[in-house]
């Protein structure tokens, strides 16, 4: 399915019919990075040499390359590589869920606001205004605090703040599309509203949101690790990249690998997602 | 509309916004699980002591009554008392403000030093070599976690050279300055990619405008064109841009202060969260939110004073 926004060229045959283009190098590299991390997350128990919480009091703070420990060990003798690998099972799904659930909620509310209009539109817009009037980062911190540390709080706080972007994007697109010929034709043909909305309108309006989901996931993964670093996200001893960095910071002078490695992992995933987002954006612009 | 009317209108619009902020911050305490009166007197206190604490904290009032009370106190600078130390919230916050102010002022200066040349260089030849390098760098910088950038600067600069402190705020003006360099640089690295992206677009827009074409046709070119015609007109969008990023800046400050152990508002907020000190967290949230709103206002007013076109359009 094409992610191109509806233009006049698509009115006769919306969505299907976008010309195939060669994937750009950005898309290829980004997808390779993200795909590799997803595979690592799925096969973590098979790949990781040790368990993420397995301590070894005899081999603490081993440097990278020590026998049996490719990336060294931490102060409890836990294998750094294994912890990095297992962390993909925390960071990736939570960040993805935060962005995707926000997208889902925002898209539904934006659709309702744009298509139904009237008081639904007004309520959605006013609530969106209220959320956006508040400085979002501070709201995020305050919400995470009010809800307590943990994945659930992070998800709730993130969605409360983030759905607004999608709702506005989708609402704006729907207002633009709903007067176009093919929608009017669908209406005249007597198709039920839900069918028009989900089959004909939605695919032509979510292009921008799809692009935004990518940068949103970047932000979600950075936010999750930052909150965990600050001690209000995922708490130790769970293997999470931000929390691991915070733990490693105590050993800055003696064990640089404990802080360098998790940051590289975060930056790599974020980079991969940014590249995919950039590639999609380039496609939409053309 | 005159300039003063414009400023007045913006000031008036501020009132409902501030009220809304105070209301949301007040609600935060209400949605927080647990009984604040119980928290204040401790788990082993008798029911009478808890009830007594609830009375002194005004918790026996109706919720709207509590809100009005809270609003009245906040207007008078009374943000409540810390659960842990019992000292007024405002007294806890006050000594931390200069630290965060240092971080932000030096951080903004470094951000501009980094992002303005990069953005102008990229904008002068869109899709040129410089543009591609700058855009690539931005994507990289945006992918790095802020706290990690700080730790890397400590590892690579502070620890091996010993020239700059690893953390803390130092003593005296020079001590503060030395202590703030790396945190400010970290903040600048986090903020610059965002600034570069928007600045680049602004400069390109200015370069394509008619007055720049006119200046060019009169033979103005090179650095003179950039300074006199382009930067002058890019100045007000730049101020707005910086103001819009204040929220992100404070978020970065929270992380950077924790990373570098700087005793500012951000670190204060994190330790208040760790201590589950509700009134303190409320106080920080309120101060941050109000600061952001006020900075928006100041930026709007400054832009209006610098650039008469804004007032006409507004």
Interface residues (C-beta under 8 A of the other chain):
Chain A: X130 X133 X134 X135 X136 X137 X138 X139 X140 X141 X142 X143 X145 X146 X147 X148 X218 X222 X225 X226 X229 X230 X231 X232 X242 X245 X246 X249 X252 X253 X256 X259 X260 X262 X263 X266 X267 X268 X270 X271 X274 X275 X278
Chain B: X17 X20 X21 X24 X25 X28 X29 X31 X32 X33 X139 X140 X142 X143 X144 X145 X146 X147 X148 X151 X152 X154 X155 X159 X166 X246 X247 X248 X250 X251 X254 X255 X258 X259 X269 X270 X273 X274 X281 X285 X288 X289 X292 X293
